[in-house]
Structures are given as structure tokens and as C-alpha cells.
Amino acid sequence: MSNGLIAPHGGELIINLAADAERAALVERAATLPQITVGSRQLADLEMLANGAYSPLHGFMTRDDYLSVVNTMHLSNGLPWSIPITLSVTTEQAQSLPEGSEVALVNADGAVQAVMTVQEKFGYDKALEARQVYRTEEDAHPGVKIVYQQGDVLLGGPVRVLELQPQNFAQYRYTPTQSRALFAERGWKRIVAFQTRNPVHRAHEYIQKCALETVDGLYLHPLVGDTKGDDIPADVRMRCYEVLLEKYYPQDRVILGVLPAAMRYAGPREAIFHALMRKNYGCSHFIVGRDHAGVGNYYGTYDAQLIFSEFDADKLGITPIFFDHTFFCKVCDAMASKKTCPHDSEQHIMLSGTKVRQMLQAGEVPPREFSRPEVASVLIEAMRQPIPQP
């Protein structure tokens, strides 16, 4: 690209958000169309389709792309893509939607979000998708559970998005076009992205700063779409990132943004998916740590790194940076990993997530070697807040 940034996946950003003139016509037409109510994951998908983060997709996947992604982790045109982006309906709903017709996609309040052309409707094998994408058929896996709960027919076809959901974290909600402009303004060409759905602890800080030594800037890009019920809420995580960046990071070399996508918990496949989205946002490098996008014991510790070797690096187009498990070593008196530290694990300060939660709930600040005190304070305060009643 002329500004020196990495090209989007497929060569150009595919923006599926209707411009004003088109939007007015679509709003009028949508009033006469059959409606499908979409949930929070599809609403997040619509935003990612609208802003170009899902480039080169024009909408929900048709049969050829769906089967190719499920079975080969590539679109039917050969481009890498690891997660199916789909819209399901019941068999009864599908019967009233002939191929070639249009449908209005509405949120739970009935507000029209998008108009979709039903290019194809097709049945699919839920167990196959579970096995291939999530590596398990167990519905205890949150991603598999959602697949099993879906309708039995998938609708594929392009969308034109009219409205986006209320914009939480609006000041950080950069579209790929906006993030690319920010990078260009700063003169950055080599940008490393960091995906997270957790507060940044010292281990994360260490690998981010190691990566930052080799590039022009860091894009700290936490995911703020749907996560599991026991994950730390996005607003709490954002406060953690803000206090951390304010005190411990160079202001001119880090940008904080949010990724509105929903978590799939697909482990290795989701690592590829997360990398491709960050490529669209303009990042040239992507940090892949231990158990990326994992859940339970479904994936090996470093499977999310190993999967990158299954792709043509040129077609993938974004450079992964792999890190081993990191910790504070009392003998080295520094952050380290097994690659750099010769000492016994008894000298390493490593706390389980359960142990950290117990400490925070008791109002105890974890050791400085594990967490910055400012981050711990935000988490302790959040845990003291009463839980909202449904």
C-alpha cells in the first residue's frame, strides 16, 4: 500500500456498511421484507462485516465457502480463513425464504440492522463443524454448545449493514480504516497486535514489550464482544489497560483499541482468525502466546502456535510472533521464560487463575512480580461491587 502498511486480507478492505444514500433506500425496502431476529454473536459479525474487519467477506458464508473453511481452513478461492461466519435459521423459517430473495436482519428490539440477499440456503453437519473447528463434539465446550443450539439451515449471501449496535468504548472503537490512518499518522509500518480477553499481567506486559523492541508500535487490541460468563467484564478490563498504559508504556508507541468480535474459544483456529482480523486492521505482526483462545483442556499448550505452520506464509500475510510461558524468576530477578531462564521452577513466581481470583476477592494484592499494583487495585474494586440482579 502507498503508506507502507500491510495490505488487507485479499488485497482491499471490503466495507459492507451502507452509505447514506443507499441506506435511505434500504430502510424503505426493509420495511416490506420478512425479518430474522439475530443474536449478539451475529450482531458482532455484522459490525465486523460492516467495518471491513472480516475482509474479504461480503456477508455470511455460502455453502462452498462454509465447507471449504470447515474442512480446509481456506475459503473456496484459496485464501486462508479458519472460522465459519454463518447465519442459521430454523427449517420453518428457511421454507419462507426463497433463494434470491431479501431479508431484514433485526435485533431483539426489532430494529433493522442489515438487509441480506439470500444467495443460498443449505443444511449442514453440526457435529462435523464441532469436530473440525473446535476439535471436540462435547457440548461442554462453549463454542460447540452454540453450534448445537443453532437452527438447522444456514443462509449464505451478501449483507448491507444499516445500523450498528450502541457503541461501548466508542473512543477506542477504531475501524480498520481508522486504525490504519492512526498508524500512518505516526509513521508506523511494522505494527504488532496483541489479542486479549483478560487483564494484562506482568507476563503479558513482558511479551508485549519484547515484541515492541522489534517493531514501530504496539496495537493493544482487547476483544470486547461476547465472552464466557466467568471471564472478567470488558469495562473492568478496559480500566486495567488504561491504568497500565498510563504508567508503564511509552505513550507514543502504543495504541489501545477494541475488537468488537465475539469469542469462539476455538483455540488454534481462532489464533489464525484473530491474526487475519488484525491484518485487516493494519498490523504486520501478531503475538501468539500460550493456549491462545483456549478453554478447558481441549487444546495443547502450544497448538495455537503450531497451526501457523499449516499455512502458506505469503497467503497468510501477517507474521506471527511466538512466546513461551513467561514468569518472574527470583534468581534472575527478572521476567523470563524457559527459553531464557536456567533455574528450577521453584524459583518462578507463577499463580493460577483460581489463586489470583481468591486473592483479589479477599482484597489481597498479588505479588508485584505477577501483577502491577494499579491493575490489581482495579480488579479488587470491581470484585467489591455488588453483582447486578437479573
C-alpha angles and dihedrals in degrees: 000000000000094000092052096250123135114271117251118258106284093016103281141044111259105213111194097179111115116239119232099269094045091043093058091054092046093050089054093047093045090063089068098044131095112259134230118193111222127201132228096279093053090044088055090047090052091054091049090048090047097052099041098252089123094051127182090033119100094189144318114344124270120219098272094050093042095052092042092052094045094048105030107016089238134100116247089262091060099256115136114256122152109183125060113236104206146162116212130197135176120267089250092054091048093054091064094049111075118199110266093032127114129239133191115232110213135183126237090278092054095251113147111245102171146351115233130194109220098225093165140000120198145161121244142194108253094189091052091052090048093050096044101039102031100024092231140070093209113121088210084081107090094222094048091047090058092049091052091049093053126102118271096244128062123211116211128191147093123303134206109205117216104175137020125212119263106294111244111191089017093171089059099037099104118173117222088259091053096044090050089052090051092051092048092049089056092046092243118155101160109054126171119208125209119203118205141161092178136065113275110257127185093275091056091044090052095053092043091054092045088055091044089061089068103042141047098251148355123238106202099200115177119189112242102176125097116329134169117290093248095052116105110267116260096240091056092048091050091055088051091053092047095053092044095050092045094058110023110031133067105255095216095053103049133062122190116211136155131239110216094200124119121246116250097184088220095144112202095017091049091052088061091045092050091049093051092050090051089050087059090050088057102261119143096193135039129198115228113188135174117317095354111203090352130154131190114335098312097115136044117252095255102023090112089062096042093055092068089070088065091067135074102251093217092053092046088050099189123090117234119215113206125208131188122224108293132207143156113271115208092205096047087041088216146079111281146151136222086270093061107023123075097188133108118267089246086074093055124094105221123154127191119236089246092053092048092050090050091052094047093047088053090051092250119143111227116236115291087239089065104036137011108249092233090058092046090051092055091050094047091050091049092052091053092059115101114256110250112247116234 
